[in-house]
Amino acid sequence: DPADPADPGPERLALNAARGRALRDAVRRLPGRCPRLLEALLSPQDPTYREIAGALAMSQGSLGPERSRCLGCLRRLLAAEVAGGGRGG
């Protein structure tokens, strides 16, 4: 009886949960408005750019460039952690 590919199993679920925690932790460590911006952009409430800009007191036109900078920072942070074997602990 082969394993059901739709059933990820406990190991896969644990790995996915750990990856999610690591990603959320990395986002929280980003500089400036990046954590709030990325959390807003990925919010299940799906706010508009106008709503996000208002909440962060920034212009709508600066959201895209700021998002790009934040994602670049996140990419570098995660790459450094992977190269370094993760944070201590």
PDB file with one MODEL, atoms N, CA, C and O in Angstrom:
MODEL        1
ATOM      1  N   ASP A   1       0.854  -1.185   0.000  1.00  0.00           N
ATOM      2  CA  ASP A   1       0.000   0.000   0.000  1.00  0.00           C
ATOM      3  C   ASP A   1       0.897   1.244   0.000  1.00  0.00           C
ATOM      4  O   ASP A   1       1.389   1.632   1.060  1.00  0.00           O
ATOM      5  N   PRO A   2       1.125   1.885  -1.165  1.00  0.00           N
ATOM      6  CA  PRO A   2       2.011   3.061  -1.207  1.00  0.00           C
ATOM      7  C   PRO A   2       1.432   4.242  -0.445  1.00  0.00           C
ATOM      8  O   PRO A   2       0.220   4.360  -0.263  1.00  0.00           O
ATOM      9  N   ALA A   3       2.328   5.109  -0.009  1.00  0.00           N
ATOM     10  CA  ALA A   3       1.903   6.309   0.732  1.00  0.00           C
ATOM     11  C   ALA A   3       1.075   7.207  -0.179  1.00  0.00           C
ATOM     12  O   ALA A   3       1.334   7.312  -1.378  1.00  0.00           O
ATOM     13  N   ASP A   4       0.087   7.842   0.408  1.00  0.00           N
ATOM     14  CA  ASP A   4      -0.780   8.771  -0.328  1.00  0.00           C
ATOM     15  C   ASP A   4      -0.025  10.082  -0.521  1.00  0.00           C
ATOM     16  O   ASP A   4       0.314  10.739   0.463  1.00  0.00           O
ATOM     17  N   PRO A   5       0.251  10.485  -1.780  1.00  0.00           N
ATOM     18  CA  PRO A   5       1.003  11.732  -1.991  1.00  0.00           C
ATOM     19  C   PRO A   5       0.260  12.973  -1.503  1.00  0.00           C
ATOM     20  O   PRO A   5       0.879  14.011  -1.268  1.00  0.00           O
ATOM     21  N   ALA A   6      -1.058  12.877  -1.351  1.00  0.00           N
ATOM     22  CA  ALA A   6      -1.830  14.012  -0.839  1.00  0.00           C
ATOM     23  C   ALA A   6      -1.674  14.151   0.670  1.00  0.00           C
ATOM     24  O   ALA A   6      -1.957  15.210   1.229  1.00  0.00           O
ATOM     25  N   ASP A   7      -1.223  13.085   1.334  1.00  0.00           N
ATOM     26  CA  ASP A   7      -1.017  13.107   2.785  1.00  0.00           C
ATOM     27  C   ASP A   7       0.465  13.349   3.040  1.00  0.00           C
ATOM     28  O   ASP A   7       1.276  12.445   2.842  1.00  0.00           O
ATOM     29  N   PRO A   8       0.837  14.566   3.481  1.00  0.00           N
ATOM     30  CA  PRO A   8       2.255  14.885   3.615  1.00  0.00           C
ATOM     31  C   PRO A   8       2.976  14.121   4.723  1.00  0.00           C
ATOM     32  O   PRO A   8       4.203  14.024   4.691  1.00  0.00           O
ATOM     33  N   GLY A   9       2.270  13.590   5.677  1.00  0.00           N
ATOM     34  CA  GLY A   9       2.915  12.866   6.759  1.00  0.00           C
ATOM     35  C   GLY A   9       3.479  13.796   7.815  1.00  0.00           C
ATOM     36  O   GLY A   9       3.672  14.985   7.561  1.00  0.00           O
ATOM     37  N   PRO A  10       3.745  13.261   9.000  1.00  0.00           N
ATOM     38  CA  PRO A  10       4.189  14.105  10.119  1.00  0.00           C
ATOM     39  C   PRO A  10       5.550  14.754   9.898  1.00  0.00           C
ATOM     40  O   PRO A  10       5.768  15.885  10.334  1.00  0.00           O
ATOM     41  N   GLU A  11       6.468  14.060   9.228  1.00  0.00           N
ATOM     42  CA  GLU A  11       7.787  14.648   9.002  1.00  0.00           C
ATOM     43  C   GLU A  11       7.692  15.876   8.106  1.00  0.00           C
ATOM     44  O   GLU A  11       8.288  16.914   8.394  1.00  0.00           O
ATOM     45  N   ARG A  12       6.939  15.749   7.018  1.00  0.00           N
ATOM     46  CA  ARG A  12       6.780  16.867   6.084  1.00  0.00           C
ATOM     47  C   ARG A  12       6.071  18.028   6.771  1.00  0.00           C
ATOM     48  O   ARG A  12       6.451  19.185   6.588  1.00  0.00           O
ATOM     49  N   LEU A  13       5.041  17.726   7.562  1.00  0.00           N
ATOM     50  CA  LEU A  13       4.325  18.787   8.276  1.00  0.00           C
ATOM     51  C   LEU A  13       5.250  19.512   9.244  1.00  0.00           C
ATOM     52  O   LEU A  13       5.208  20.738   9.344  1.00  0.00           O
ATOM     53  N   ALA A  14       6.081  18.763   9.952  1.00  0.00           N
ATOM     54  CA  ALA A  14       7.021  19.373  10.899  1.00  0.00           C
ATOM     55  C   ALA A  14       8.046  20.234  10.166  1.00  0.00           C
ATOM     56  O   ALA A  14       8.378  21.328  10.623  1.00  0.00           O
ATOM     57  N   LEU A  15       8.547  19.748   9.034  1.00  0.00           N
ATOM     58  CA  LEU A  15       9.513  20.508   8.249  1.00  0.00           C
ATOM     59  C   LEU A  15       8.890  21.799   7.725  1.00  0.00           C
ATOM     60  O   LEU A  15       9.511  22.860   7.792  1.00  0.00           O
ATOM     61  N   ASN A  16       7.677  21.713   7.208  1.00  0.00           N
ATOM     62  CA  ASN A  16       6.987  22.908   6.711  1.00  0.00           C
ATOM     63  C   ASN A  16       6.746  23.915   7.833  1.00  0.00           C
ATOM     64  O   ASN A  16       6.899  25.119   7.628  1.00  0.00           O
ATOM     65  N   ALA A  17       6.371  23.432   9.010  1.00  0.00           N
ATOM     66  CA  ALA A  17       6.143  24.327  10.148  1.00  0.00           C
ATOM     67  C   ALA A  17       7.443  25.014  10.556  1.00  0.00           C
ATOM     68  O   ALA A  17       7.446  26.207  10.859  1.00  0.00           O
ATOM     69  N   ALA A  18       8.547  24.269  10.565  1.00  0.00           N
ATOM     70  CA  ALA A  18       9.844  24.844  10.930  1.00  0.00           C
ATOM     71  C   ALA A  18      10.276  25.896   9.910  1.00  0.00           C
ATOM     72  O   ALA A  18      10.806  26.943  10.281  1.00  0.00           O
ATOM     73  N   ARG A  19      10.052  25.622   8.640  1.00  0.00           N
ATOM     74  CA  ARG A  19      10.394  26.603   7.608  1.00  0.00           C
ATOM     75  C   ARG A  19       9.554  27.866   7.764  1.00  0.00           C
ATOM     76  O   ARG A  19      10.065  28.976   7.612  1.00  0.00           O
ATOM     77  N   GLY A  20       8.285  27.702   8.062  1.00  0.00           N
ATOM     78  CA  GLY A  20       7.415  28.859   8.264  1.00  0.00           C
ATOM     79  C   GLY A  20       7.875  29.704   9.438  1.00  0.00           C
ATOM     80  O   GLY A  20       7.890  30.932   9.355  1.00  0.00           O
ATOM     81  N   ARG A  21       8.252  29.046  10.539  1.00  0.00           N
ATOM     82  CA  ARG A  21       8.755  29.779  11.711  1.00  0.00           C
ATOM     83  C   ARG A  21      10.040  30.515  11.373  1.00  0.00           C
ATOM     84  O   ARG A  21      10.211  31.669  11.769  1.00  0.00           O
ATOM     85  N   ALA A  22      10.947  29.868  10.648  1.00  0.00           N
ATOM     86  CA  ALA A  22      12.219  30.500  10.275  1.00  0.00           C
ATOM     87  C   ALA A  22      11.978  31.714   9.385  1.00  0.00           C
ATOM     88  O   ALA A  22      12.638  32.742   9.541  1.00  0.00           O
ATOM     89  N   LEU A  23      11.043  31.601   8.463  1.00  0.00           N
ATOM     90  CA  LEU A  23      10.736  32.719   7.576  1.00  0.00           C
ATOM     91  C   LEU A  23      10.128  33.880   8.358  1.00  0.00           C
ATOM     92  O   LEU A  23      10.526  35.030   8.169  1.00  0.00           O
ATOM     93  N   ARG A  24       9.167  33.587   9.234  1.00  0.00           N
ATOM     94  CA  ARG A  24       8.555  34.657  10.041  1.00  0.00           C
ATOM     95  C   ARG A  24       9.591  35.324  10.938  1.00  0.00           C
ATOM     96  O   ARG A  24       9.565  36.542  11.113  1.00  0.00           O
ATOM     97  N   ASP A  25      10.501  34.540  11.507  1.00  0.00           N
ATOM     98  CA  ASP A  25      11.559  35.097  12.349  1.00  0.00           C
ATOM     99  C   ASP A  25      12.472  36.008  11.529  1.00  0.00           C
ATOM    100  O   ASP A  25      12.853  37.085  11.989  1.00  0.00           O
ATOM    101  N   ALA A  26      12.819  35.580  10.324  1.00  0.00           N
ATOM    102  CA  ALA A  26      13.679  36.394   9.459  1.00  0.00           C
ATOM    103  C   ALA A  26      12.985  37.698   9.083  1.00  0.00           C
ATOM    104  O   ALA A  26      13.619  38.752   9.079  1.00  0.00           O
ATOM    105  N   VAL A  27      11.704  37.643   8.768  1.00  0.00           N
ATOM    106  CA  VAL A  27      10.959  38.861   8.412  1.00  0.00           C
ATOM    107  C   VAL A  27      10.961  39.831   9.588  1.00  0.00           C
ATOM    108  O   VAL A  27      11.132  41.035   9.392  1.00  0.00           O
ATOM    109  N   ARG A  28      10.776  39.328  10.801  1.00  0.00           N
ATOM    110  CA  ARG A  28      10.764  40.202  11.989  1.00  0.00           C
ATOM    111  C   ARG A  28      12.107  40.887  12.208  1.00  0.00           C
ATOM    112  O   ARG A  28      12.158  41.959  12.810  1.00  0.00           O
ATOM    113  N   ARG A  29      13.196  40.287  11.730  1.00  0.00           N
ATOM    114  CA  ARG A  29      14.535  40.859  11.932  1.00  0.00           C
ATOM    115  C   ARG A  29      14.945  41.824  10.834  1.00  0.00           C
ATOM    116  O   ARG A  29      16.043  42.378  10.890  1.00  0.00           O
ATOM    117  N   LEU A  30      14.105  42.040   9.848  1.00  0.00           N
ATOM    118  CA  LEU A  30      14.433  42.981   8.773  1.00  0.00           C
ATOM    119  C   LEU A  30      14.435  44.411   9.309  1.00  0.00           C
ATOM    120  O   LEU A  30      13.775  44.702  10.306  1.00  0.00           O
ATOM    121  N   PRO A  31      15.173  45.299   8.653  1.00  0.00           N
ATOM    122  CA  PRO A  31      15.266  46.682   9.136  1.00  0.00           C
ATOM    123  C   PRO A  31      14.031  47.518   8.809  1.00  0.00           C
ATOM    124  O   PRO A  31      13.253  47.197   7.911  1.00  0.00           O
ATOM    125  N   GLY A  32      13.880  48.592   9.566  1.00  0.00           N
ATOM    126  CA  GLY A  32      12.883  49.624   9.271  1.00  0.00           C
ATOM    127  C   GLY A  32      11.459  49.126   9.166  1.00  0.00           C
ATOM    128  O   GLY A  32      10.977  48.363  10.003  1.00  0.00           O
ATOM    129  N   ARG A  33      10.789  49.585   8.100  1.00  0.00           N
ATOM    130  CA  ARG A  33       9.381  49.246   7.891  1.00  0.00           C
ATOM    131  C   ARG A  33       9.188  47.895   7.227  1.00  0.00           C
ATOM    132  O   ARG A  33       8.053  47.459   7.035  1.00  0.00           O
ATOM    133  N   CYS A  34      10.270  47.228   6.875  1.00  0.00           N
ATOM    134  CA  CYS A  34      10.157  45.981   6.116  1.00  0.00           C
ATOM    135  C   CYS A  34       9.250  44.937   6.771  1.00  0.00           C
ATOM    136  O   CYS A  34       8.403  44.366   6.084  1.00  0.00           O
ATOM    137  N   PRO A  35       9.393  44.667   8.067  1.00  0.00           N
ATOM    138  CA  PRO A  35       8.497  43.662   8.643  1.00  0.00           C
ATOM    139  C   PRO A  35       7.019  44.030   8.477  1.00  0.00           C
ATOM    140  O   PRO A  35       6.206  43.194   8.084  1.00  0.00           O
ATOM    141  N   ARG A  36       6.681  45.271   8.777  1.00  0.00           N
ATOM    142  CA  ARG A  36       5.274  45.686   8.666  1.00  0.00           C
ATOM    143  C   ARG A  36       4.799  45.669   7.220  1.00  0.00           C
ATOM    144  O   ARG A  36       3.665  45.280   6.942  1.00  0.00           O
ATOM    145  N   LEU A  37       5.660  46.088   6.298  1.00  0.00           N
ATOM    146  CA  LEU A  37       5.284  46.123   4.890  1.00  0.00           C
ATOM    147  C   LEU A  37       5.033  44.715   4.360  1.00  0.00           C
ATOM    148  O   LEU A  37       4.003  44.463   3.734  1.00  0.00           O
ATOM    149  N   LEU A  38       5.966  43.796   4.607  1.00  0.00           N
ATOM    150  CA  LEU A  38       5.796  42.440   4.095  1.00  0.00           C
ATOM    151  C   LEU A  38       4.612  41.740   4.744  1.00  0.00           C
ATOM    152  O   LEU A  38       3.879  41.015   4.070  1.00  0.00           O
ATOM    153  N   GLU A  39       4.413  41.946   6.042  1.00  0.00           N
ATOM    154  CA  GLU A  39       3.250  41.352   6.704  1.00  0.00           C
ATOM    155  C   GLU A  39       1.955  41.891   6.110  1.00  0.00           C
ATOM    156  O   GLU A  39       0.997  41.140   5.930  1.00  0.00           O
ATOM    157  N   ALA A  40       1.918  43.181   5.805  1.00  0.00           N
ATOM    158  CA  ALA A  40       0.715  43.772   5.207  1.00  0.00           C
ATOM    159  C   ALA A  40       0.472  43.217   3.809  1.00  0.00           C
ATOM    160  O   ALA A  40      -0.661  42.897   3.450  1.00  0.00           O
ATOM    161  N   LEU A  41       1.538  43.104   3.023  1.00  0.00           N
ATOM    162  CA  LEU A  41       1.388  42.603   1.659  1.00  0.00           C
ATOM    163  C   LEU A  41       0.921  41.151   1.627  1.00  0.00           C
ATOM    164  O   LEU A  41       0.240  40.737   0.689  1.00  0.00           O
ATOM    165  N   LEU A  42       1.283  40.381   2.645  1.00  0.00           N
ATOM    166  CA  LEU A  42       0.922  38.966   2.691  1.00  0.00           C
ATOM    167  C   LEU A  42      -0.271  38.685   3.593  1.00  0.00           C
ATOM    168  O   LEU A  42      -0.606  37.527   3.842  1.00  0.00           O
ATOM    169  N   SER A  43      -0.903  39.727   4.076  1.00  0.00           N
ATOM    170  CA  SER A  43      -2.023  39.583   5.000  1.00  0.00           C
ATOM    171  C   SER A  43      -3.195  38.850   4.351  1.00  0.00           C
ATOM    172  O   SER A  43      -3.510  39.090   3.185  1.00  0.00           O
ATOM    173  N   PRO A  44      -3.841  37.957   5.102  1.00  0.00           N
ATOM    174  CA  PRO A  44      -5.036  37.293   4.570  1.00  0.00           C
ATOM    175  C   PRO A  44      -6.184  38.277   4.316  1.00  0.00           C
ATOM    176  O   PRO A  44      -7.109  37.960   3.569  1.00  0.00           O
ATOM    177  N   GLN A  45      -6.134  39.457   4.924  1.00  0.00           N
ATOM    178  CA  GLN A  45      -7.159  40.474   4.677  1.00  0.00           C
ATOM    179  C   GLN A  45      -6.974  41.136   3.311  1.00  0.00           C
ATOM    180  O   GLN A  45      -7.869  41.843   2.848  1.00  0.00           O
ATOM    181  N   ASP A  46      -5.823  40.918   2.658  1.00  0.00           N
ATOM    182  CA  ASP A  46      -5.537  41.425   1.314  1.00  0.00           C
ATOM    183  C   ASP A  46      -5.812  42.923   1.179  1.00  0.00           C
ATOM    184  O   ASP A  46      -6.620  43.334   0.346  1.00  0.00           O
ATOM    185  N   PRO A  47      -5.134  43.747   2.008  1.00  0.00           N
ATOM    186  CA  PRO A  47      -5.365  45.196   1.912  1.00  0.00           C
ATOM    187  C   PRO A  47      -4.876  45.748   0.577  1.00  0.00           C
ATOM    188  O   PRO A  47      -3.995  45.175  -0.062  1.00  0.00           O
ATOM    189  N   THR A  48      -5.457  46.859   0.173  1.00  0.00           N
ATOM    190  CA  THR A  48      -5.028  47.524  -1.058  1.00  0.00           C
ATOM    191  C   THR A  48      -3.718  48.266  -0.801  1.00  0.00           C
ATOM    192  O   THR A  48      -3.335  48.491   0.347  1.00  0.00           O
ATOM    193  N   TYR A  49      -3.033  48.644  -1.887  1.00  0.00           N
ATOM    194  CA  TYR A  49      -1.822  49.450  -1.742  1.00  0.00           C
ATOM    195  C   TYR A  49      -2.151  50.762  -1.031  1.00  0.00           C
ATOM    196  O   TYR A  49      -1.353  51.247  -0.230  1.00  0.00           O
ATOM    197  N   ARG A  50      -3.296  51.326  -1.313  1.00  0.00           N
ATOM    198  CA  ARG A  50      -3.700  52.575  -0.663  1.00  0.00           C
ATOM    199  C   ARG A  50      -3.807  52.365   0.855  1.00  0.00           C
ATOM    200  O   ARG A  50      -3.335  53.198   1.629  1.00  0.00           O
ATOM    201  N   GLU A  51      -4.421  51.264   1.278  1.00  0.00           N
ATOM    202  CA  GLU A  51      -4.560  50.978   2.713  1.00  0.00           C
ATOM    203  C   GLU A  51      -3.194  50.740   3.360  1.00  0.00           C
ATOM    204  O   GLU A  51      -2.928  51.232   4.457  1.00  0.00           O
ATOM    205  N   ILE A  52      -2.343  49.994   2.686  1.00  0.00           N
ATOM    206  CA  ILE A  52      -1.007  49.722   3.229  1.00  0.00           C
ATOM    207  C   ILE A  52      -0.208  51.015   3.339  1.00  0.00           C
ATOM    208  O   ILE A  52       0.430  51.273   4.359  1.00  0.00           O
ATOM    209  N   ALA A  53      -0.246  51.824   2.287  1.00  0.00           N
ATOM    210  CA  ALA A  53       0.483  53.095   2.298  1.00  0.00           C
ATOM    211  C   ALA A  53       0.000  53.977   3.444  1.00  0.00           C
ATOM    212  O   ALA A  53       0.813  54.596   4.131  1.00  0.00           O
ATOM    213  N   GLY A  54      -1.302  54.040   3.656  1.00  0.00           N
ATOM    214  CA  GLY A  54      -1.846  54.836   4.750  1.00  0.00           C
ATOM    215  C   GLY A  54      -1.396  54.324   6.105  1.00  0.00           C
ATOM    216  O   GLY A  54      -1.021  55.109   6.975  1.00  0.00           O
ATOM    217  N   ALA A  55      -1.432  53.008   6.289  1.00  0.00           N
ATOM    218  CA  ALA A  55      -1.046  52.417   7.570  1.00  0.00           C
ATOM    219  C   ALA A  55       0.433  52.635   7.873  1.00  0.00           C
ATOM    220  O   ALA A  55       0.818  52.769   9.035  1.00  0.00           O
ATOM    221  N   LEU A  56       1.262  52.670   6.828  1.00  0.00           N
ATOM    222  CA  LEU A  56       2.702  52.832   7.025  1.00  0.00           C
ATOM    223  C   LEU A  56       3.174  54.264   6.826  1.00  0.00           C
ATOM    224  O   LEU A  56       4.372  54.539   6.886  1.00  0.00           O
ATOM    225  N   ALA A  57       2.238  55.179   6.589  1.00  0.00           N
ATOM    226  CA  ALA A  57       2.556  56.595   6.373  1.00  0.00           C
ATOM    227  C   ALA A  57       3.603  56.776   5.275  1.00  0.00           C
ATOM    228  O   ALA A  57       4.606  57.465   5.460  1.00  0.00           O
ATOM    229  N   MET A  58       3.350  56.150   4.139  1.00  0.00           N
ATOM    230  CA  MET A  58       4.234  56.305   2.992  1.00  0.00           C
ATOM    231  C   MET A  58       3.395  56.411   1.726  1.00  0.00           C
ATOM    232  O   MET A  58       2.223  56.036   1.721  1.00  0.00           O
ATOM    233  N   SER A  59       3.992  56.921   0.655  1.00  0.00           N
ATOM    234  CA  SER A  59       3.233  57.091  -0.583  1.00  0.00           C
ATOM    235  C   SER A  59       3.037  55.741  -1.268  1.00  0.00           C
ATOM    236  O   SER A  59       3.861  54.835  -1.140  1.00  0.00           O
ATOM    237  N   GLN A  60       1.927  55.628  -1.997  1.00  0.00           N
ATOM    238  CA  GLN A  60       1.665  54.402  -2.740  1.00  0.00           C
ATOM    239  C   GLN A  60       2.784  54.116  -3.731  1.00  0.00           C
ATOM    240  O   GLN A  60       3.159  52.960  -3.931  1.00  0.00           O
ATOM    241  N   GLY A  61       3.313  55.157  -4.349  1.00  0.00           N
ATOM    242  CA  GLY A  61       4.365  54.987  -5.343  1.00  0.00           C
ATOM    243  C   GLY A  61       5.657  54.424  -4.789  1.00  0.00           C
ATOM    244  O   GLY A  61       6.457  53.857  -5.533  1.00  0.00           O
ATOM    245  N   SER A  62       5.872  54.574  -3.488  1.00  0.00           N
ATOM    246  CA  SER A  62       7.112  54.057  -2.902  1.00  0.00           C
ATOM    247  C   SER A  62       6.967  52.620  -2.403  1.00  0.00           C
ATOM    248  O   SER A  62       7.958  52.007  -2.005  1.00  0.00           O
ATOM    249  N   LEU A  63       5.751  52.072  -2.416  1.00  0.00           N
ATOM    250  CA  LEU A  63       5.561  50.705  -1.921  1.00  0.00           C
ATOM    251  C   LEU A  63       6.326  49.678  -2.754  1.00  0.00           C
ATOM    252  O   LEU A  63       6.977  48.793  -2.198  1.00  0.00           O
ATOM    253  N   GLY A  64       6.253  49.786  -4.076  1.00  0.00           N
ATOM    254  CA  GLY A  64       6.939  48.818  -4.937  1.00  0.00           C
ATOM    255  C   GLY A  64       8.444  48.813  -4.731  1.00  0.00           C
ATOM    256  O   GLY A  64       9.024  47.754  -4.491  1.00  0.00           O
ATOM    257  N   PRO A  65       9.101  49.985  -4.819  1.00  0.00           N
ATOM    258  CA  PRO A  65      10.552  50.010  -4.583  1.00  0.00           C
ATOM    259  C   PRO A  65      10.928  49.551  -3.170  1.00  0.00           C
ATOM    260  O   PRO A  65      11.924  48.852  -2.984  1.00  0.00           O
ATOM    261  N   GLU A  66      10.131  49.947  -2.184  1.00  0.00           N
ATOM    262  CA  GLU A  66      10.414  49.529  -0.802  1.00  0.00           C
ATOM    263  C   GLU A  66      10.254  48.013  -0.667  1.00  0.00           C
ATOM    264  O   GLU A  66      11.065  47.356  -0.015  1.00  0.00           O
ATOM    265  N   ARG A  67       9.215  47.467  -1.280  1.00  0.00           N
ATOM    266  CA  ARG A  67       9.000  46.016  -1.268  1.00  0.00           C
ATOM    267  C   ARG A  67      10.207  45.309  -1.880  1.00  0.00           C
ATOM    268  O   ARG A  67      10.679  44.308  -1.339  1.00  0.00           O
ATOM    269  N   SER A  68      10.704  45.816  -2.991  1.00  0.00           N
ATOM    270  CA  SER A  68      11.874  45.211  -3.639  1.00  0.00           C
ATOM    271  C   SER A  68      13.092  45.236  -2.725  1.00  0.00           C
ATOM    272  O   SER A  68      13.816  44.245  -2.628  1.00  0.00           O
ATOM    273  N   ARG A  69      13.323  46.363  -2.055  1.00  0.00           N
ATOM    274  CA  ARG A  69      14.452  46.454  -1.114  1.00  0.00           C
ATOM    275  C   ARG A  69      14.279  45.460   0.028  1.00  0.00           C
ATOM    276  O   ARG A  69      15.227  44.775   0.411  1.00  0.00           O
ATOM    277  N   CYS A  70      13.075  45.384   0.563  1.00  0.00           N
ATOM    278  CA  CYS A  70      12.810  44.474   1.687  1.00  0.00           C
ATOM    279  C   CYS A  70      13.012  43.018   1.281  1.00  0.00           C
ATOM    280  O   CYS A  70      13.610  42.241   2.025  1.00  0.00           O
ATOM    281  N   LEU A  71      12.517  42.650   0.106  1.00  0.00           N
ATOM    282  CA  LEU A  71      12.688  41.273  -0.361  1.00  0.00           C
ATOM    283  C   LEU A  71      14.158  40.963  -0.618  1.00  0.00           C
ATOM    284  O   LEU A  71      14.607  39.843  -0.373  1.00  0.00           O
ATOM    285  N   GLY A  72      14.911  41.948  -1.110  1.00  0.00           N
ATOM    286  CA  GLY A  72      16.351  41.758  -1.289  1.00  0.00           C
ATOM    287  C   GLY A  72      17.048  41.521   0.040  1.00  0.00           C
ATOM    288  O   GLY A  72      17.906  40.646   0.152  1.00  0.00           O
ATOM    289  N   CYS A  73      16.676  42.302   1.049  1.00  0.00           N
ATOM    290  CA  CYS A  73      17.240  42.116   2.395  1.00  0.00           C
ATOM    291  C   CYS A  73      16.891  40.731   2.930  1.00  0.00           C
ATOM    292  O   CYS A  73      17.743  40.045   3.495  1.00  0.00           O
ATOM    293  N   LEU A  74      15.644  40.325   2.752  1.00  0.00           N
ATOM    294  CA  LEU A  74      15.197  39.018   3.230  1.00  0.00           C
ATOM    295  C   LEU A  74      15.963  37.907   2.516  1.00  0.00           C
ATOM    296  O   LEU A  74      16.392  36.942   3.148  1.00  0.00           O
ATOM    297  N   ARG A  75      16.133  38.039   1.223  1.00  0.00           N
ATOM    298  CA  ARG A  75      16.865  37.043   0.438  1.00  0.00           C
ATOM    299  C   ARG A  75      18.300  36.915   0.952  1.00  0.00           C
ATOM    300  O   ARG A  75      18.796  35.804   1.138  1.00  0.00           O
ATOM    301  N   ARG A  76      18.966  38.049   1.181  1.00  0.00           N
ATOM    302  CA  ARG A  76      20.350  38.017   1.681  1.00  0.00           C
ATOM    303  C   ARG A  76      20.419  37.421   3.085  1.00  0.00           C
ATOM    304  O   ARG A  76      21.327  36.647   3.391  1.00  0.00           O
ATOM    305  N   LEU A  77      19.470  37.778   3.927  1.00  0.00           N
ATOM    306  CA  LEU A  77      19.443  37.256   5.292  1.00  0.00           C
ATOM    307  C   LEU A  77      19.271  35.737   5.285  1.00  0.00           C
ATOM    308  O   LEU A  77      19.991  35.024   5.984  1.00  0.00           O
ATOM    309  N   LEU A  78      18.322  35.251   4.498  1.00  0.00           N
ATOM    310  CA  LEU A  78      18.083  33.807   4.442  1.00  0.00           C
ATOM    311  C   LEU A  78      19.257  33.073   3.804  1.00  0.00           C
ATOM    312  O   LEU A  78      19.612  31.980   4.243  1.00  0.00           O
ATOM    313  N   ALA A  79      19.864  33.660   2.775  1.00  0.00           N
ATOM    314  CA  ALA A  79      21.023  33.029   2.132  1.00  0.00           C
ATOM    315  C   ALA A  79      22.181  32.920   3.119  1.00  0.00           C
ATOM    316  O   ALA A  79      22.878  31.906   3.151  1.00  0.00           O
ATOM    317  N   ALA A  80      22.387  33.961   3.923  1.00  0.00           N
ATOM    318  CA  ALA A  80      23.462  33.936   4.917  1.00  0.00           C
ATOM    319  C   ALA A  80      23.193  32.872   5.971  1.00  0.00           C
ATOM    320  O   ALA A  80      24.117  32.196   6.422  1.00  0.00           O
ATOM    321  N   GLU A  81      21.940  32.721   6.364  1.00  0.00           N
ATOM    322  CA  GLU A  81      21.599  31.707   7.365  1.00  0.00           C
ATOM    323  C   GLU A  81      21.803  30.304   6.815  1.00  0.00           C
ATOM    324  O   GLU A  81      22.304  29.426   7.518  1.00  0.00           O
ATOM    325  N   VAL A  82      21.419  30.088   5.566  1.00  0.00           N
ATOM    326  CA  VAL A  82      21.608  28.774   4.954  1.00  0.00           C
ATOM    327  C   VAL A  82      23.097  28.470   4.842  1.00  0.00           C
ATOM    328  O   VAL A  82      23.533  27.361   5.150  1.00  0.00           O
ATOM    329  N   ALA A  83      23.877  29.456   4.400  1.00  0.00           N
ATOM    330  CA  ALA A  83      25.322  29.270   4.256  1.00  0.00           C
ATOM    331  C   ALA A  83      25.985  29.034   5.607  1.00  0.00           C
ATOM    332  O   ALA A  83      26.953  28.280   5.712  1.00  0.00           O
ATOM    333  N   GLY A  84      25.450  29.693   6.650  1.00  0.00           N
ATOM    334  CA  GLY A  84      26.031  29.563   7.978  1.00  0.00           C
ATOM    335  C   GLY A  84      25.420  28.452   8.806  1.00  0.00           C
ATOM    336  O   GLY A  84      25.782  28.285   9.971  1.00  0.00           O
ATOM    337  N   GLY A  85      24.512  27.695   8.241  1.00  0.00           N
ATOM    338  CA  GLY A  85      23.887  26.606   8.979  1.00  0.00           C
ATOM    339  C   GLY A  85      22.777  27.053   9.895  1.00  0.00           C
ATOM    340  O   GLY A  85      22.408  26.321  10.813  1.00  0.00           O
ATOM    341  N   GLY A  86      22.230  28.244   9.673  1.00  0.00           N
ATOM    342  CA  GLY A  86      21.135  28.725  10.507  1.00  0.00           C
ATOM    343  C   GLY A  86      21.646  29.476  11.706  1.00  0.00           C
ATOM    344  O   GLY A  86      22.848  29.517  11.968  1.00  0.00           O
ATOM    345  N   ARG A  87      20.722  30.070  12.435  1.00  0.00           N
ATOM    346  CA  ARG A  87      21.079  30.790  13.659  1.00  0.00           C
ATOM    347  C   ARG A  87      21.385  29.791  14.746  1.00  0.00           C
ATOM    348  O   ARG A  87      20.919  28.652  14.725  1.00  0.00           O
ATOM    349  N   GLY A  88      22.172  30.239  15.692  1.00  0.00           N
ATOM    350  CA  GLY A  88      22.529  29.364  16.800  1.00  0.00           C
ATOM    351  C   GLY A  88      21.313  28.913  17.570  1.00  0.00           C
ATOM    352  O   GLY A  88      20.252  29.536  17.509  1.00  0.00           O
ATOM    353  N   GLY A  89      21.480  27.804  18.307  1.00  0.00           N
ATOM    354  CA  GLY A  89      20.334  27.372  19.094  1.00  0.00           C
ATOM    355  C   GLY A  89      20.114  25.929  19.084  1.00  0.00           C
ATOM    356  O   GLY A  89      19.174  25.444  19.714  1.00  0.00           O
TER     357      GLY A  89
ENDMDL
END
